[in-house]
């Protein structure tokens, strides 16, 4: 019995020893494999950081407005008798646009003129009678007041008739007509829009901290998606004398020429204001920068010795940077990168600090300071 028990324990010990030995051997071989295995090589694109001239600019979105613009309407009621313009006409200040029927008003004017003439005759006669004391001075004074009242009524009627002729208040371009002959107008009814298109105004907001960088007469560059590729130059004309309470922005107005009438009131405009003198900044493509909550980073290419074949071993080192303004596809780097440093421009998502890399610059990300829209 004891001999059988001993044999059984011996067999169990041999089996367990074999299992533990196999596991220990496997663990040893796995460690040996990972110790000898090389890190995978990551293929990336790179570009040198360049020191280039850079003009600082303040960018904003603006609204285009005419120097003068109004919806022409009538001050008095009446039926349209004549329309002397066509939609889209260019008109000058004082040109007649429409005439309202004033026949009744003209007849009323003649009656008032006759009444005023009678009052004038009575006043002149009484003046002579006062000289010979045939009537009292009070009668002559009453006649003088009556004459002035009648003459005032005549002038009032003439003013009413003049309002029946509606003229252009300034030189500009008319819009689409909203009336026709026979149309009855009430006071305030819209007739047509009139816009003075040259010069134009552009209103835009800037943050209050940038107000010290702007001054009257400063150059403004304006673009509109309605005229791709066209850059219009203007000058700052005025600032609002207060800062908007909700946004802490200030309204700025610039004036620009529009002699070809290419821009229209109501258009959206992109505004850039050049500030300060040009300076040299280190720039990299925007695709090279990773924007994170804890800061902006780039990967710099470094050489870590040579391989057995004598080729340089390249690695990627993560570096924190301080960025500045953007311009097209470029971004300025204020700290963390020097001119001439090689930065990874594409493929950063595959990297970690110290990754071994291989460079393939067959395809490069865009790095244009003034990119143009692409036609599809």
Secondary structure as UniProt FT lines:
FT   HELIX           2..36
FT   STRAND          42..48
FT   STRAND          50..54
FT   STRAND          57..73
FT   STRAND          78..83
FT   TURN            87..88
FT   STRAND          90..91
FT   TURN            93..94
FT   STRAND          96..100
FT   HELIX           103..131
FT   TURN            132..133
FT   HELIX           137..162
FT   TURN            163..164
FT   STRAND          165..167
FT   STRAND          172..174
FT   TURN            181..182
FT   STRAND          184..185
FT   TURN            187..188
FT   STRAND          190..207
FT   HELIX           208..213
FT   TURN            216..217
FT   STRAND          219..223
FT   HELIX           225..227
FT   TURN            228..229
FT   STRAND          232..243
FT   TURN            245..247
FT   STRAND          249..256
FT   TURN            259..260
FT   TURN            265..266
FT   STRAND          268..274
FT   STRAND          279..285
FT   HELIX           286..288
FT   STRAND          290..292
FT   TURN            293..294
FT   STRAND          295..306
FT   TURN            308..309
FT   STRAND          312..327
FT   TURN            328..329
FT   STRAND          330..335
FT   TURN            339..340
FT   STRAND          342..346
FT   HELIX           348..350
FT   TURN            353..354
FT   STRAND          356..359
FT   TURN            369..370
//
